[in-house]
Structures are given as C-alpha cells and as structure tokens.
Amino acid sequence: MSKKLVSLFLCLLMLCACLPAVAEDGITVTDMMGREVTLAGPAERIVVVMPSDCEILYAIGAGPAVVGRGTYCNYPEEAAAVPEIQSGGEFNVEQVIGMEPDVVIMTKMAHDPAVVEQLEQNNIPVIVTDAQTLEDTYDCIALLGTVTGKTAEAEAVAADMKARIDAVAAKVEASGKTVYFETTPLEYGYGLWSAAKGNFMDEIGTICGLTNIFSDLEEAWPMVNEEDVIQKNPDYIITIDSSGMGDLDAAAVITARESWQGITAVKDGNVLIVGNDAFTRPGPRLADAVETLYGLIYGEAEEVPAA
C-alpha cells in the first residue's frame, strides 16, 4: 500500500473515531410541548423563568448552573443570589442573550413563541415544560435531569416524592368527604378560581381521601361561581396563603362571607389555609403538600412552611 493511501486511511480512521464522541456529547430531548431540542452537551449555564422549574433544578443538584432566574424563583434560598431577569410580559431577550446561557427553560404558561424564536435565532436552545399532574411533574424532573446531565439525581428526587406520597396514600381510604380548593379569593377582584380535574391539586385531595367538588370540570384551573360552591356544600375548603399578595387573610375572608355561613366547611371550622408555593408549584415540594394536607385533615403532622 502506498504512503499516500496509508495516510488517507489513517485520516479516515481518525475522523471516524471523532464522530461518536461528538454524538455522545450532544443531547437531544423532546420537551413537554413535543419540540425536539438539541444541546451541545449537559447544560452548564441555565436561565430558568418559572419557579417550579427552578426548584427542580436545585433539587437535582443543578443549581450552580443557574445564571439567570425569573422574578418569582425564590426557592431554595440560594436562588435569590442569582441575577434576576426581566420576565413575564416584559421578557428581555437581550438581557438573556447577554447571560450566554446554554439553554433557557420556561413553562408553556409563561412562554411566548416570538421570544422562543428570537432566542433560537441567537443559537440559544429553549426547553418548554408543562407539568399539570403529578405524573407530569415526574416527567419534568426526568427531562431537566437529562438536560443537565443529572439523570441519576433526578431519578432519586422523583423516587423520594413517589415514596412519600405513596406512604400517605397507604394510610388513607376514601372518606366520602368533599373539598373545594380556592386558589384565588373572590375579594381580589379577579373572580373566583379553583382547581378541577386533571391537575396536581385535585390529585392531592384524592390522595388524602377527599373528593373535589369540581372534579367534573375539564378545565384544570377553572373560574367558578359562588352559587355552585354553596350548592355543592363542601366538607372542607382549602385556600392558599395569600400573605405575599398583601394583608388579605384568605381563610378569614371565606369564613366572613355572609352567603357562605351555611356551608359545612364553614360551620365546622374546616376552612384550612396552606402554604402557597408548595401547593401551587409542580415540583419536588408537592410531596410536602400531600403530607401537609394529610396532617391538617387527620391531625398527624405539622404544616410545612410556605418557603
């Protein structure tokens, strides 16, 4: 074989040897909107927009990779030290580009297709999450574990959640009692909002042996009316701690509503207030939420702090 052919053969061998390494280093995932997204490797610089995804990242050990966070990403405590991005309706694309992230993570609720397009035009991949149920939450944890190269850690976090939730479920039987979740008090002036079929809050109630009075509604987070709540007469009312939104005591305003005085939950003193963040964010603290609600109903545990 001539020296020229030998040299060509060696070059081809070297090229082939490099190809698998490139493929192995790259990560291609399908996000929760069915979009195929490719990263050069495990993300080492992350901008995360929504608090639920932020909590997941820290729980799986990827917190040090977070270089930018949305306004409400306030847990765990160390997240507050990360530079805040201008998010929501005033998302600042230039600010995010300047942070040079490997990936931007945002939820379906918070994402703007035009913003996604701008970021991707600047070679910044975007992962969109959409966790509505407990199973979705486990999937989201697994997804972010893959994106950050923390698959084993993600599996451990999800397994711990499942074990804790299963432990509560094993102690509970259907009680025949009903529950109404009030996620936004009427007194805020935005209408009366609740939780219905197909979301994690409804599932938490079921795990704790309660039947959601609005589980027949298809919309996960529906706007409801007072007349329906009064007519369905729930045994329990679960409302969210609104202390972060002003001086309103959500439980107090419910029990003070004149037309609600005949509701069983009000008469029996079963209007319960729970921590906002743990109950409203599809992340690892949903296990805390299950244990908290069980403790409030059955008196066997203390309430978990809101943050």
N, C-alpha and C positions, 0 to 999 in steps of 0.2 A: 504494500500500500504506500503511495507517495506521501511525502511530508505534507503536501497541501491537503490531501484527503484526511490524513490523520488530524491535522489542525482543525479542519472543518468538523470532523466527527467529535472532537473534544469540545468544540464550541457548542455543538448541539446538545451534548451531554450536560454541559454547564447550564444552558438555557432551560432544559427540561428540569434540571434539579431546582431551579429557582421558581418555576411555576407553581408547584404545590405549596411552597411557603407563602406566596402571595395569596393563594386561595384560602389557606388556613388562617392567615392573619385577618382577612376580611370577614365581616359579619353581615349576613343578610337576614332580616327578620320581616315578618308580616305584622304590622301594627294592628290596633284594635278597630281600625276603620277599613281593614283589608288592603292597606297600602304596603307594597314591598319596598323596604328601605335598606340600603346598604351603607355600612360604615367601614372605614379603613381598618378598624380594629376595635377592641374594647374602649368605650368612651372614657377619656381621661379629663375632659373639660365639658361640663354639662350646664346648660341653662334650663332650669325647671320652672314652669309657670304656675302650676297649681299645687296647693299644699298636700293633697293626698299623695301625689307622685313624689313630692319632696320627702314625705315621711317614709315612703317605701325605700327611696334611695339611701337614706340614713340607716334604716333598719337592716338593710342588706350589706352595709359597710361601704357604700359608695359615696358617703357624704363628702369626703375630701375632694371628690371630683367635681362637686357643685361650685361653679364660679359665678353664677347669677341665679337669682330667685325672684319669683313673683311676690307681690306685696303681702299676701296672706300666708306665705310659707314661714310659719313661726314655731314649728316643732320639728325636731327637738331644739333645745335652747341654743345650741351652737349654730343653727341655721341663721339666726339673727345677725351673725357676724359676716355673712355672705352679702356682697353688694346686691342691692335691690334693683330690679329692672322696672321700667315703666310698662305695666301690663294692662290687662282689661281692654277697654275700648280705645285706649291711647297707647297701644303697643308700639314701642320704639324699636323698629327694626335696626336702625343704625347703631343704637346702643348695644344691641345683642351681637351684631356683627363685630363690633369693636372688642367684644369679650373673646372672640375667636374660639367659640365652642366646637367640640366635635359633633355635638348633637343638641337639639332643642327638644324638650319633652313638654307637651301640652295636652290638655284633655279635649275631647270632642266638644264639650260645652263651651270651652274657652277659646277654641281655635277659629281662626279666620282664614279661609282658603287663600285670600290675597296675601296674607302675611306668610303663610307656608310657602307660597310660590316665590315670594321675594327672598326668603331665606334660602330656598333650594337653588335659586338662580345665583346665589352667592356661595354655592357649594357647602351649605350647612344643612345636613340631613335633619328631618323633623320626624319625631315619633309621636303619634296621636293615640292617647289612651281613652278608654270609655268603660269604666267599671261601674255597673249598676247593681250587680248582685254580689253575693259572697264568692260565688264561683268565678265571676269576672275579676274580682279582686285578686284571687289566687293566680289567675291568668296574667293579670297586670304585673304582679310581683315576679312571676317567671319571665315575662317579657323584659322587664327592666334588669333582671338578673343576667339575661343573655346579652343585652346591650352593654352592660358594664363589666362583663366577664366575671360576674358574681353568681353563677348558677347554683353552686352548692349552698351558698349563703341564702339565696332566695328560696331554695327548696326547704331549708331549715326554718326560715321565718314562716312560710306557708304551713309547714307541718306543725309548728308550735301553735299557730292560730287554730288549725283544724282540731288539734288535740284538746285545746282549752274549750272550744265551742262544743265539741262532742261530749266533753265531760259535763257541761251544763245540760245539754240535751238529754243525757242519760238519766239525769235526776228529775226530769220534768215529764209530766203527762198532760195532754190537752185538758185544760181546766174548765172549759166551757165559758170562760170569762172573755169579754171583748175589750179591745183597746182602740183608742183614737190617738193618732200621732199629730200633734200640731207643730209644724216646722216654722211657721211664720204667724205670729199673733195678729188677729184682726186689727188691733189697736195701732199697728204700724201704718195702716192706710193702704196696704198693698193687696188687700183681700186675705182670705183665709186659705192657707196652704197646708197640705197634708202629705202623707206617704201612702202609696197604694200598692197594687200587685206589681211584682217584678222589680223590687228594689231591696237593698240590704236591710233597711229599717223594718220593712214588712217581715222579712225573714227573721230578724232578731226577735220580734214579737212572737212569731210562731215557735221559735226555739224555746222561748220562755213560757210556752203553754197558752198563749193568748191568740185570739182571732181578731185580726184587723177589721174594723167596721167598713173600711173602704177597699178591702182586698178584691172586690168585684170590679173595680175600675181598672182599665187597661193602662192608662197613663201613669207612669211611675210616680210622678210628683204632681198630683192634681190640685187645682183650685177647687175648693168645696164651699158649701154654704152652711150657715148656722142651722137652718131648719133640718137639714139632713143629719147633722151631728145630734141635735136634740131628739129627733125621731129614732135614731139608731141607739141612743141611750147607752153609751159605753160604760163598762165597769171600771176602766182605767183611762186616764188621759195622761199621755206622756208629752211633755213640752220641752223645748230646748232652752238652755241657759242663754239669755239674751243680754247678759251684763256687758258684753263687749260692744253692744249696739246702743248704749245709753243707760238710763236709770230704770227702764221698764223691767218689772218683775213679772216674767211670763206666767208663772203659776198663779200669782196674786190676781192678775187681770182676768184670768179664766174663772177663778172662783168668785170674782166680783161681778161677773156678767149676770144681770138680773134674770134674763130668759133661760139661763143655764142652771138655775138653782135646783131644778127637778131631776137633773142628770145624776145617775147613780154614782159616778166617779166623784162628782162634786159633793153630793150628800154624804158619801162615805169617807171623804178626805183622801181620795186616791188620785189626786192631781199631782203627778210626780215630775220633778224637773231634773234633767240630765245634762251632762256636760256637752256643750255644742260640738267641739272638734271631734271627739271620739265617736260621736253618734252620727256625724254628717260627712265624714271623710272615708272613702273606701280604701282603707289602708290597714296596717297591722293592728291599730287600736280598736278595730271592730271586735276583736276578742275581748278587750276591756269593756266595750259597750254591752256585750252579751252578759258578761259577769256582773256588771253594774245593774242592769235591768233585773236580772235574776235576784240579786241581793235586795233591791228595792221592793220587789214583789213578795219575796219569800223570807226576807229578813235574815239572810245568811251571809251577807257580805257588805262591806263598806263601799260607798260610791267612789269611783275612780276620779281623780281631779280632771278638770277640763283640759288642762295643759301642763 
